[in-house]
Amino acid sequence: MKKFEGMLFCTDLDGTLYGDDKRVSKENLDAIAYFKSEGGLFTFITGRVPATTGEIYRLVQPNAPYGCFNGGAIYDGEQNRYLWARTLGEGVKELIDAVEAEMPEMGIQPNTEKAVYFHRENPAMEVFRKGCNLPRLLCRLEEIEEPVMKIVFAHLDVEKILLLAKLLNEHPRACDFDFIRSESWLYEILPKGINKGSALMKMAELLGITPENTIAVGDYNNDVSMIGAAGMGFAVENAVEEAKAVADYITVSNNDHAIADIVDRLDRGILEKNEK
């Protein structure tokens, strides 16, 4: 039996696998290759959608499906098909209407299985679109024909994001959905009960991996559920305090090859609980 057989390792991307230079280090890539060569399953769970994960998929070459939409779907990159997915209910339009009425400057982006649409543009959405190399698909939510997976809001003034979160969480329909801050300037509406942690457990179920043999690492609020759900939960040194609070272990920062550090610890068996 190989050293990591029966283990599933899921990483976040930005701020975790990627360094601040937006690159994946050779040290991390070599560690991923070694983990897989010893029987481990390595993949990622991200807020991104399949349309924007092609480059990282080809670079990392995960040997398991990956999670996308911040936990709303599990995608088989080899066969280019969804293995599991959840969508938003119709009531989400009431939340969009409230944001449009109260915060007309807020960027609004509906995501579907097929495409990323721009319901309302603003400077933050332009940064998002260009950063992800997305086409400028202008389409209002009510005009989209396919089911919507999540809604992304964006504003470069992070104080506006805090006001948005308050507005959404106080809305009468708030109990029908989940919300997550995926970056300081991004806020999302997800289906009820959907997060990266639920996606990790669903992925483990699909792959026949026991929960205690799952490993997860992340840095931000949207990673907290995944870190907490994993059998071995890691937060990078640069993580927010909420992520560190639920982690079993703290690893090095995203600029110091965090994935390589974790694989090395696993390889040498030097993990101790609550290394915080």
Secondary structure, DSSP 8 states (H G I E B T S, - for coil): --TTTT-EEEE-IIIIIS-TTS---HHHHHHHHHHHHTT-EEEEB-SS-GGG-HHHHHHH--SS-EEEGGGTEEEETTTTEEEEE----TTHHHHHHHHHHH-TT-EEEEEESS-B-BSB--HHHHHHHHHTT----B--GGG--S-EEEEEEE-SSHHHHHHHHHHHHTSTTGGGEEEEEEETTEEEEEETT-SHHHHHHHHHHHHT--GGGEEEEE-SGGGHHHHHHSSEEEE-TTS-HHHHHH-SEE---GGG-HHHHHHHHHHHT---TTB-
